[in-house]
């Protein structure tokens, strides 16, 4: 991996750990070095949530290839994916993506065990599924084999029978009527001490989070592919009153793939 732009401090202040000093070359084959590049801001330790998104797209904006994000990924993308999960407290994901991608529980990684324990984090991040209808396969490993109990976030008026079934295998958070109140959902996750927040979409959920002004950071992997077709963009559906300005704080390249990190600009 080649680091084209070194990490700079996010608008929220210094990172939890310090990137290699200027003039030194980080060995980005090291998980520790990647963890430095993607460190959360120190503000998360004082109760301020930081929501980062991790998405992959083609050069022409497609978020999927043949219906899945897998076709756009690479070895380096998967490595960064693993590091971002290992740094987070909770991974927020839409039910549509859970079904399409066959989501499984997050796993503990020995390389990050000591750092997570020192930070008071669980051995692996919690997976939090956002679902309006609670149409979920509750026999899937995400609910039967998690290292840390899965969370499901649904509207208060979701079907009662479905809510009862979900509550048997997951922690259920109910916020909003008719649809999930994402502002209240983030507040509920933060109240549990999960301030290092990561979302993996999909495009519809990510668009809704951005439209609500909740997105602090976007880690976007650009695959050197043209996809065309009718795949959605990485954000899809939601209307934003105003475009949100983002600032490039890190850029890595490997084999034509670009791994960007953008943070919101100060208001």
For each residue, the residues with C-beta under 8 A, 3 or more apart:
1: 28 29 76 252 253 254 259
2: 28 252 253 254
3: 6 25 26 28 37 250 251 252
4: 251 252 253
5: 248 249 250 251
6: 3 19 20 22 250
7: 15 19 36 37 39 249 250 261
8: 249 250
9: 13 14 15 41 249
10: 13 15 41 216 217 249 263
11: 247 263 264 265 266
12: 41 42 43 48 50 216 263
13: 9 10 41 42 43
14: 9 18 41 42
15: 7 9 10 18 19 36 39 40 41 42
16: 39 40 41 42 44 45 119
17: 35 36 39
18: 14 15 21 36
19: 6 7 15 26 36 37 39
20: 6 24 25 26 33 36
21: 18 24
22: 6
23:
24: 20 21
25: 3 20
26: 3 19 20 30 33 36 37
27: 30 33
28: 1 2 3 33 34 37 252
29: 1 33
30: 26 27 33 34
31: 34 35 79 83 86 111 112
32: 35 36 111
33: 20 26 27 28 29 30 36 37
34: 28 30 31 37 38 79 80 83
35: 17 31 32 38 39 83 86 87 112 115
36: 7 15 17 18 19 20 26 32 33 39
37: 3 7 19 26 28 33 34 250 252 261
38: 34 35 80 83 84 87 219 250 261
39: 7 15 16 17 19 35 36 87
40: 15 16 44 50 52 87 196
41: 9 10 12 13 14 15 16 44 50
42: 12 13 14 15 16 45 46
43: 12 13 46 48 50
44: 16 40 41 48 49 50 195 196
45: 16 42 195
46: 42 43
47: 190 195
48: 12 43 44 195
49: 44 186 189 190 194 195 197
50: 12 40 41 43 44 195 196 197 216 217
51: 92 186 197 198 199 209 214 215 216 217
52: 40 84 88 197 198 199 216 217 218 219
53: 198 199 200 201 206 209 215 217 218 219
54: 80 81 84 198 199 200 219 221
55: 63 69 200 201 206 218 219 220 221 234
56: 63 69 72 73 77 220 221 222 223 234
57: 61 62 63 72 220 221 222 223 233 234
58: 61 62 65 72 222 223 225 226 227 231
59: 222 223 224 225 226
60: 226 227 228
61: 57 58 233 234
62: 57 58 65 72 227 228 229 231 232 233
63: 55 56 57 69 72 201 202 203 231 232 233 234 236
64: 67 68 69 71 72 231 232
65: 58 62 68 69 70 71 72 225 227 231
66: 71
67: 64 100 231
68: 64 65 71 100 101
69: 55 56 63 64 65 72 73 101
70: 65 73 101
71: 64 65 66 68
72: 56 57 58 62 63 64 65 69 77 221 223 225 227
73: 56 69 70 77 78 81 221 223
74: 77 78 221 223 254 255 257
75: 78 79
76: 1 79 80 252 254 255 257 259
77: 56 72 73 74 80 81 221 223 257 259
78: 73 74 75 81 82
79: 31 34 75 76 82 83
80: 34 38 54 76 77 83 84 219 221 252 259
81: 54 73 77 78 84 85
82: 78 79 85 86 109
83: 31 34 35 38 79 80 86 87
84: 38 52 54 80 81 87 88 198 219
85: 81 82 88 91 106 124 125 198
86: 31 35 82 83 109 111 112 116 125
87: 35 38 39 40 83 84 112 196 198
88: 52 84 85 91 125 196 197 198
89: 121 122 125 126 193 194 195 196 197
90: 125 126 127 128 151 189 194 196 197 198
91: 85 88 106 125 126 127 128 198 199 200
92: 51 128 130 185 189 197 198 199 200 205 209
93: 97 98 103 127 128 129 130 199 200 201 202 205
94: 97 98 129 130 131 201 202 204 205
95: 98 99 129 130 131 132 133 134 135 136
96: 99 100 202 204 205
97: 93 94 100 101 103 200 201 202 205
98: 93 94 95 101 103 129 136 142
99: 95 96 102 135 136 137
100: 67 68 96 97 202
101: 68 69 70 97 98
102: 99 140
103: 93 97 98 127 129 140 142
104: 140 141 142 145
105: 124 127 141 142 145 146 147 148 150
106: 85 91 124 125 126 127 146 147 148
107: 124 147
108: 113 123 124 147
109: 82 86 112 113 124
110: 113
111: 31 32 86
112: 31 35 86 87 109 115 116
113: 108 109 110 116 117 123
114: 117 118
115: 35 112 118 119
116: 86 112 113 119 121 122 123
117: 113 114 120 121
118: 114 115
119: 16 115 116
120: 117 193
121: 89 116 117 125 196
122: 89 116 125 126 147 148
123: 108 113 116 147 148
124: 85 105 106 107 108 109 147 148
125: 85 86 88 89 90 91 106 121 122 148 198
126: 89 90 91 106 122 148 149 150 151 194
127: 90 91 93 103 105 106 142 146 150 151
128: 90 91 92 93 150 151 152 153 173 189
129: 93 94 95 98 103 136 142 150 151 152 153 170
130: 92 93 94 95 153 154 180 182 185 205
131: 94 95 134 135 136 152 153 154 158 180
132: 95 154 155 158 178 179 180
133: 95 158 159 162
134: 95 131 152 154 158 159 162 163 165 166
135: 95 99 131 162
136: 95 98 99 129 131 140 143 152 166
137: 99 140 143
138: 143 165 166 168 169 170
139: 143 144
140: 102 103 104 136 137 143 144
141: 104 105 144 145 146
142: 98 103 104 105 127 129 145 146 150
143: 136 137 138 139 140 146 150 169 170
144: 139 140 141 169
145: 104 105 141 142
146: 105 106 127 141 142 143 149 150
147: 105 106 107 108 122 123 124
148: 105 106 122 123 124 125 126
149: 126 146 170 171
150: 105 126 127 128 129 142 143 146 169 170 171
151: 90 126 127 128 129 170 171 172 173 189
152: 128 129 131 134 136 166 170 171 172 173
153: 128 129 130 131 173 174 175 180 185 188
154: 130 131 132 134 158 162 163 166 172 173 174 180
155: 132 158 174 175 176 177 178 179 180 181
156: 174 175 176 177
157: 177 178
158: 131 132 133 134 154 155 162 163 174
159: 133 134 162 163
160: 163 164
161: 164 165
162: 133 134 135 154 158 159 165 166
163: 134 154 158 159 160 166 167 172 174
164: 160 161 167 168
165: 134 138 161 162 168 169
166: 134 136 138 152 154 162 163 169 170 172
167: 163 164 170 171 172
168: 138 164 165
169: 138 143 144 150 165 166
170: 129 138 143 149 150 151 152 166 167
171: 149 150 151 152 167
172: 151 152 154 163 166 167
173: 128 151 152 153 154 185 188 189
174: 153 154 155 156 158 163
175: 153 155 156 180 181 184 185 188
176: 155 156 179 180 181 184 185
177: 155 156 157
178: 132 155 157
179: 132 155 176
180: 130 131 132 153 154 155 175 176 185
181: 155 175 176 184 185
182: 130 185 186 208 209 212 214
183: 186 187 212 214
184: 175 176 181 187 188
185: 92 130 153 173 175 176 180 181 182 188 189
186: 49 51 182 183 189 190 197 214
187: 183 184 190 191
188: 153 173 175 184 185 191 192
189: 49 90 92 128 151 173 185 186 192 194 197
190: 47 49 186 187 193 194 195 197
191: 187 188
192: 188 189
193: 89 120 190
194: 49 89 90 126 189 190 197
195: 44 45 47 48 49 50 89 190
196: 40 44 50 87 88 89 90 121
197: 49 50 51 52 88 89 90 92 186 189 190 194
198: 51 52 53 54 84 85 87 88 90 91 92 125
199: 51 52 53 54 91 92 93 205 206 209 215
200: 53 54 55 91 92 93 97
201: 53 55 63 93 94 97 204 205 206 234
202: 63 93 94 96 97 100 205 206 232 236
203: 63 206 207 232 233 234 235 236 237
204: 94 96 201 207 208 232 236 237 238
205: 92 93 94 96 97 130 199 201 202 208 209
206: 53 55 199 201 202 203 209 210 215 234 235 236
207: 203 204 210 211 235 236 237 238 240
208: 182 204 205 211 212 237 238
209: 51 53 92 182 199 205 206 212 214 215
210: 206 207 213 214 215 235 238 240 244
211: 207 208 238 239 240 241
212: 182 183 208 209
213: 210 244
214: 51 182 183 186 209 210
215: 51 53 199 206 209 210 218 244 264
216: 10 12 50 51 52 263 264
217: 10 50 51 52 53 261 262 263 264
218: 52 53 55 215 246 260 261 262
219: 38 52 53 54 55 80 84 259 260 261 262
220: 55 56 57 234 259 260 262
221: 54 55 56 57 72 73 74 77 80 257 258 259 260
222: 56 57 58 59 257 258 259 260
223: 56 57 58 59 72 73 74 77 257
224: 59 255 256 257
225: 58 59 65 72
226: 58 59 60
227: 58 60 62 65 72 231
228: 60 62
229: 62
230:
231: 58 62 63 64 65 67 227
232: 62 63 64 202 203 204 236 237
233: 57 61 62 63 203 236
234: 55 56 57 61 63 201 203 206 220
235: 203 206 207 210 238
236: 63 202 203 204 206 207 232 233
237: 203 204 207 208 232
238: 204 207 208 210 211 235
239: 211
240: 207 210 211 243 244
241: 211
242:
243: 240
244: 210 213 215 240 264
245: 264 265
246: 218 262 263 264 265
247: 11 262 263 264 265
248: 5 251 260 261 262
249: 5 7 8 9 10 261 262 263
250: 3 5 6 7 8 37 38 259 260 261
251: 3 4 5 248 258 259 260 261
252: 1 2 3 4 28 37 76 80 258 259
253: 1 2 4 256 257 258 259
254: 1 2 74 76 257 259
255: 74 76 224
256: 224 253
257: 74 76 77 221 222 223 224 253 254
258: 221 222 251 252 253
259: 1 76 77 80 219 220 221 222 250 251 252 253 254
260: 218 219 220 221 222 248 250 251
261: 7 37 38 217 218 219 248 249 250 251
262: 217 218 219 220 246 247 248 249
263: 10 11 12 216 217 246 247 249
264: 11 215 216 217 244 245 246 247
265: 11 245 246 247
266: 11
267:
